[in-house]
């Protein structure tokens, strides 16, 4: 079983074309010519966990329409095994659904989840590096649900450094950290409110 409390960065996020993403969702596998991986001196059977997503579904700038970009990403992203030497991408067994289904379905199976008490969330959380947006944090604490920008750097320019979150029923399901309008890190199941 794959531990679903995962982080992905530019080394483990793999943008696919719409055709590749469709093939992956229908057949469970596809192939990409990911040039940097071809240089790995590794066995062709070696695989690594990657987060693959349809790069044509959005520009994923997030700061303009955060909820729409989060939806576009999670509906068109999959956990995959990537075989760098051959370029083969395969869906992970028992985790074949797109992220928007998978994250809701598997949330109760995740172990080692960071728990944060609701009253202490705004003061004691160490999940987000940027300053929390007070109004959005209050919505999350009160309802347990949120989809949008949760934090921003001190300059208050969303395109500079910001963090975006999808939370449902007190579970943080996925967070995105952007710097200079580019996604630099994605965390699955960053926390649970108690």
ABEGO torsion letter per residue (X at the ends): XBBABBBBBAAABBBBBAAAAAAAAAAGBBBBBBAAAAABBBBAABBBBBBBBBAAABAGAGAABAAAAAAAAAAABBBBBBBAAAGBBBBBBGAABBAAAAAAAAAAABBGBBBBBAAAAAAABAABABBBBAAAAAAAAAAGBBBEBABBBAAGBAAABBBBBBBBGGBBABBBBBBGGBBABBBBGABBBX
